[in-house]
């Protein structure tokens, strides 16, 4: 949708994609804006809690380990 096209939400960058795509987007963000912590939200009004849980689990399993030793 629109967030994927623009890459920006009302509160900052939006990362939507496969784990590999999200890793690449976060890597690029870290090159531009070095940081040690990221605050994110995966819930949207009306979103099925099972989908949110699935997304959180995928992020924890596939994306977070890539950044663990930074």
C-alpha positions as CSV (number, residue, x, y, z in Angstrom):
1,X,0.0,0.0,0.0
2,X,0.9,3.6,0.4
3,X,3.2,3.1,3.4
4,X,5.3,0.6,1.4
5,X,5.5,3.1,-1.5
6,X,6.5,6.1,0.6
7,X,8.6,4.3,3.2
8,X,7.5,6.9,5.7
9,X,4.7,6.8,8.2
10,X,3.4,9.6,10.5
11,X,6.1,8.8,13.1
12,X,9.1,7.8,11.0
13,X,10.3,5.2,8.6
14,X,8.2,2.2,7.7
15,X,9.8,-1.2,7.0
16,X,7.5,-3.6,5.1
17,X,8.8,-6.7,3.4
18,X,10.5,-10.1,3.7
19,X,13.0,-10.5,6.5
20,X,15.9,-10.0,4.0
21,X,14.3,-6.9,2.7
22,X,13.8,-5.5,6.2
23,X,17.4,-6.3,7.1
24,X,18.6,-4.3,4.0
25,X,16.3,-1.4,4.8
26,X,17.5,-1.3,8.4
27,X,21.2,-1.6,7.3
28,X,20.7,1.4,5.0
29,X,19.0,3.4,7.8
30,X,21.9,2.6,10.2
31,X,24.4,3.9,7.6
32,X,22.6,7.2,7.5
33,X,21.5,7.4,11.1
34,X,23.7,5.3,13.5
35,X,21.8,4.1,16.5
36,X,21.9,1.6,19.3
37,X,18.2,1.1,19.9
38,X,15.1,1.0,17.7
39,X,11.5,1.4,18.9
40,X,8.9,0.0,16.7
41,X,5.2,-0.9,16.5
42,X,3.6,-3.7,14.6
43,X,0.0,-3.1,15.6
44,X,-2.5,-1.3,13.5
45,X,-6.1,-0.5,14.4
46,X,-8.2,-3.5,13.4
47,X,-5.2,-5.8,12.8
48,X,-5.8,-9.4,13.8
49,X,-3.7,-10.1,16.9
50,X,-2.6,-13.4,15.4
51,X,-1.1,-11.6,12.4
52,X,0.7,-9.2,14.7
53,X,2.1,-12.1,16.8
54,X,3.3,-13.9,13.6
55,X,5.0,-10.7,12.4
56,X,6.7,-10.2,15.8
57,X,7.9,-13.8,15.8
58,X,9.3,-13.6,12.3
59,X,11.1,-10.3,13.2
60,X,12.6,-11.9,16.3
61,X,13.6,-15.1,14.5
62,X,14.9,-13.7,11.2
63,X,15.8,-10.0,11.6
64,X,17.0,-9.4,15.2
65,X,19.8,-12.0,15.1
66,X,21.4,-10.1,12.2
67,X,21.9,-7.1,14.4
68,X,22.6,-8.8,17.7
69,X,26.4,-8.2,18.0
70,X,26.4,-4.5,17.0
